[in-house]
């Protein structure tokens, strides 16, 4: 029986992508786990992995095709001896025939997240969602759904999947997390979408300005549209507050220079520490001491992350991306430095795996290398905080009643007031100040 292979959704925000190239051709035998194609998204190039066995009977979407919608049929898989259909069946009747997607050379990153189907009309009774597809005791779920369920303490076996073949996706876990209890008498109606804070109705988009001055129209890329939507959402629905402190970094700069001088010139043990590497480590230690900052908001509970995974903003041609240094509190400075260099290089070439930039519990945005002395960063939901790091510069300071000169760096914490109270934000920054001004403690 012919099986449609559909365009997968590689992230919850993806609606279309580019089918970069096919790695199999029509007539090739395909086994479960074979890499069959590469797909470009707004942030990375992913490999598509087959789960079914058969023959690639027909390629529907050719190499290099842009704007392929999620769930469009891209190819048809047939059985041995079966003739390939002349036309692919409509997408809804097909089976994705995909186990997951992954970055070139990487591991499986996740199954496609499917858009929520439109509500049934009044004349139609809603159909029950399919039960999660399982084999023995296995419950099929995307990696993001598994992580969310684990953090929220939800049993996946009790969640009904709405993805292909009953696969549990992000929306299913969010619905389980935010399933309301029986409403109390006189309770206000629930107005918030599952998993999102209640907010005022979104304003209608402003009419395009009537610009008559000479100009060049630069079309918005998919990444730019995602950035615009997410940051607008964050700034309008998350109650930001800010805590700024000046850190003297002369001792940190000396430690960095001493450690770099001891690094082998080349080989596996070579490293070259940056100021940002030490800030990542300092933030990781401070987050471990203040777990309330390493958290996320939901309507039912504040989720405190067990791991200290730090997202670091990296500028790329179309915008920015935040690769993650995972378990940063448990890693040495040399490891953090080498990981960050690798992540940054692959971020700029669009070769990050989804799990390398999706997630994280805390963000750092450093614009010191551009000479920026102070700025306010916008929180990256669902995280509860982000640290804005300015340039280190020589400034006058007063010590024991006398004027002196020190290298000073201004950092500002932007925090979600639903999760982080003012005192907690101040305590976190005071701890961070102590770690940065006495950096030998980072070596313990």
N, C-alpha and C positions, 0 to 999 in steps of 0.2 A: 504494500500500500504506500502510495506517495506521501511524503511528509514535507510540509513547508518549513524552510528555515527562515526565521524572521529577523528583522533588524532589531538588535537588543538595545535596551536602555542601559547605558553604562554608568549612570548616576541618576539620582532622583530628579534632577533638573533638566536632564537631556530630553529633547523632543525630536532632534534629527542629528545626523552625522554624515561623514563622508566615507564611502566604501573605498579605502585606499587601493587595495589590491587583493586578488584571490591567490591563495597559496596552493589551491587544488584546481584542476580543470575538469570540464565535463567528461564523464566516463571514468574518472578516478574512483577507486575503492576508498571508502572512509571508515575508519574504526573509531570507537569511542575514545576521546582524548586527543584525536588528531587536531592540529591547528589548521583551519581551513581558510581564514581570511584575516586581514588587518583593517581596523576601523579607526578613523580619526575623529576625536571629539574636540570640544573647545579647549581641552587641557592636556590631552595625551593621545598616544597611538596605542590601541589595544589589539590583542589577538583574540579571535573567536575560536572557541574549542567545541568540537562536536561531542554529543553524548550518544547519539544513535549510530548504528552501523548501516552501511548500504553503499549505493553508488550515487555520486553527484550527477544526477540526471539532467539538470538544467540550471544554468546560471541566469537569473532574472535581471540582476543589477550588475552592470559592467564595472570594471576597474575604474577608479577615479571619479565615480558618480558622486556629486555633492548633494546635500539637502535631502538625504534619504530619511523618511519619517520612521520613527520608532514603530515597530510592529508591521512595517511593510515587508512583503515577501521578497527575499533577496536571492533565494535559490530553492531547488526542489531536490529532495533525497528520495531515491527509489530503491526497491529491492533488486537482487540479482535476477536478471532476465526480464524485469519489468520495463515496459517502454515509458520513457519520460513523457509527461503530459505536454501538449503543445502550449497550453496556457496554465499558469499557476492558479490554484484555487484562491479565493479571497482569504486575506490574512486571518480573520477570526476563526476559520475552520481548521487552520493549520496548527501544528505543534512546533514549538520553537526549535527542537532538536539541538539545543545548546545547553551545555552544562554550565558555562560561565564565560567570562572574558578575562583576558589578562594582558598586561603590557608585554612587549616583545621580550622574550627570555625570562619572564616572571611567572609567578604562580597564579592560580585562578583567583580573580578579584571579586567575582560576584555574579549572580544570575541577574537577568534583566528585571528592573522594576517596571511594572506595568501601570499605565495611567488608569485612574479610577473610571469605571464605565459610567455613562450617563444614567441618571435616575430613571426608573421605569415610569411610564405614563400611568395616569390614574386608572386607565382601563386594564392595565396589565398587573397581575400579581407579581411581586418581586420574586425572582428565582433564588433558591438557596445557593450560597457560595459553595464551591467544591471543597471537599475535605482535603487536608494536606496530603500530597502524594507521599507515600512512605513505602519503604522496602524493609520488611521486618520491623525493627524498632527505630529506623531512621526517619526523621522528619525533614523534608526538604525546605530550606529557608536560605535567603541570601545572607552573606556574611554580615552585612550591616544590620539585618533583622536579628540575627543571632546575638550580636554584641549588645544591641539595645535591650533585647529580652533578658540577657544575663545581667546587665547593669540594673534593670528594673525588677529583677527577681520573678520574672514571668516564665512559666513552663511553656515551651513552644508547642508541646503536644496538645495544649488546651486552646491554642490559637487557630482560627480558621483562615486558611490561605486564600488570597484572591488573585495570586499570580498564575502564570501558566502551569497547567497540570496540578493546581492546588498549592503551588509554592508560596511560602510565607514571605512577604516583603515588608518593607519599612512601614507602609501605611497600616498593615494588619497589626503590627506591634504597637504603633501609636494608638490605634483604636482600643487595644486591650489595656494600655496604660491609662488611657483617659476615659474608660468606660464609666459613666456616672453612676453613683449609688442612687437608690430610690429617692426621688425628690421630696424634700420636706414641705409641709404645708406652708403656703405663702412664699415659697422659694421663688426667686427670680428665674425666668427661663434661661436655659443654657444658650448662649449666643456664639460661643467660640468654636471654631473648627477643631476637631480632635487633634491634640498635640500642639496647639498653638494658643497663645494667650489671647483673651478677649481684647478687642480693640475697636475703636470707632470705625465706621464704614470707610473704606478706602476712598479718597477723593477722586473725582473724575480727572483723567489726564488733561493737563492744560493744552489749550490749542497751540499749534505750532506757531512760533513767533513770526511775524512778517518782517523778515530780514531782507533789506534791499542793498546793503553794502556788499561789495565783492567778497566772495568766500568760496571755499572748497568743501563739499559735502563728503565726509569720510563715513562710509556705512558702518553701523555698529556691528561688531563681531558677536558671535554667540557668547564669548567670554565677557565682553563688555556689557551685554544685556544682563547676564547672570550677576555680575558685580553690581550693576545699578539696582537690580531688583533686591538683592540680598542686603545691601547697605542701606537702601531706603527703608526696607522692612526693619532692620536693626535699629536705625535711628528713630523711627516712629513708633515702635512697639516695645523697645527695651529701655527702661529708665536708667540712663547712664549717670554716673557721678564720677568725680575725678579726684585723685590724690597725687600731688607732685612733690618730689624731693630732689635735693641736690646731693650727689655722691662724689666724694673726693676719690679719684682713681689712680693717684700716683703709685700706691703700693701694688695695685692690680697691674699697672703697666710694667712695673719692675719685675713682678712675678712672671708675667708673660714673656718679657725679654730673656729672663734667666732660663725659663723652660725651653724656649725656642733655641737658645744657644746650646742646650744639651741634647737636642734632637739629632738623630743620625741624618746625614746629608741625603741619603736615599735608602730604599728598601722598605720592608713591611713595617718597621717601627718608626719611620719618618713621620713628622708632623710639623705643622706651622700654625700655632694658635693665633686666633684673632680675638679682639676685645669681645666680639659677639659670642664667641665660643664660651668665654668665661661668664658672660651674662646669662647664657642658656643654663649653664651648670648652677649658677647662683639662684636663678629663678626656680630651678627644679628642687634644690634643697629647701628654699623658702616655702614652696608649695607643699612639700612633704610635711613641713612643720605647721602649715596652715591649710589643712585639707578643705576647709570651707571655701577657699578661693578656687580650688581645682574642682569645679562643680558645674552643674547645668540646672536650669529651671524647668519644671513641668508643673501643671496645675495640681497634681496630686502629691508631688514630693520634690525635694531638692536632691538631685543625684550627685553624690560625691564619688569621683572617679578613684578607683583603686590604684591605677597606674598614673605616673606623671609623664604624660605625653605632650610635648611642647611643639606647637605649630610656629614656624618662623616664616615671616613674609619675605618672598623673593620676587623682585621685579622681573617681568618678562615682557616681550614686545607688545602684547595686546592688553596687558594689565598686570595682575599679580597672582601668585599662587602660594600656598602655605604648606610646604613639605613638613613632615613631622619627625622630630627626634623622639623616638619611643623609649620609655624607661630612662629618661635623662638623669634622674637622681641616682641611678645605679651605675652609670657609666663614667669612666675617667675622661679627663679633658682631651687627651689625644684621640680617643674613640669618638667623642662628640665632634671634634674638629674635622676628622676625616669623613665621618658620616655626613656632616653638613656640607662639605665641599662636594661630595658625590651627589647628594640630593639637589644642591643648587645647580650643578652642571646639568643634571638630567631634567630639572625643572625648566631650564632655559631652552633645552632642545625638545621639550614636549614628550619626554620618555618616562615620566613618573607613573608608577602603578597607582590605581585608585586608592588602595589602602595606605599609600605613602603620603597622600594629601587630604584624604577625607577622614575626619575625626579630630583627635587631639582634645585636650582639656583646657589649654591656656595658650595664648598667642604672644609673640614678640614682634614688634615692628621697629626696625632700627633705621633711622635716616641720618645718623651721625656722619656717615661717609659722604653725604652731600653737603655737610656744613650746617645742617639744620640744628639749632640749639634747643628748640622746644616745639612740641606739637601734641595734638589730641588725636588719639586713634579711635576708630569705631569698632565696637565689639563684634566678633565673628560668631554669631549664634550657631549652635546652642551653647557655646562656651559662655562663661560668666565674666571673663576679664581679659584684657589685653594690655601689654606694657609698651608704651611709646618711649623709645630711647633716642636721646639727642647726642650731639657731638661733645666730645671731651675738649675743653678749652681752658686755657689759663685764666684764672680770675682772682681778684683780691679776696682774701678770707681773713677773719680775725681769730687768732689763737692766743689764749691767755692774755687778752687785752692788747696784743700787738698785731700789726698788719703784716700779712704774709701772702705768698702767691702759691696757689695749688691748681692742679688740673681737675676741673669740676665738670661733671656730666649731669644734666637734668633728665630725670625719668618721670613719666606720668602714667599712673594706672587708671585705665577706664574700667569701671566695674558695673555690673548689673545689680541695681539696688534691691531687686527681689531676692537675690541670692547672698550678696555681700553687703553687710552693714558698714557704716562709716568707720567704726572702731576696728573692725576686722581688716578693712582695706588699709588703714593706717598702721596696724600691727604688721601686716604683710610687708609694707614698704619699709618699716623700721628694721625688720629682719633682713630684708634684701640689702639695705644700706650697710648693716653690720657685716654681711658676707662680702660685699664688694669692697668695703674699705679695709677689711681684714681678710684678704683672699686666701691666706694660708689655710684657713678653716675649710676651704673647698677641697683640700688635699686629703682630709681626714676620712 
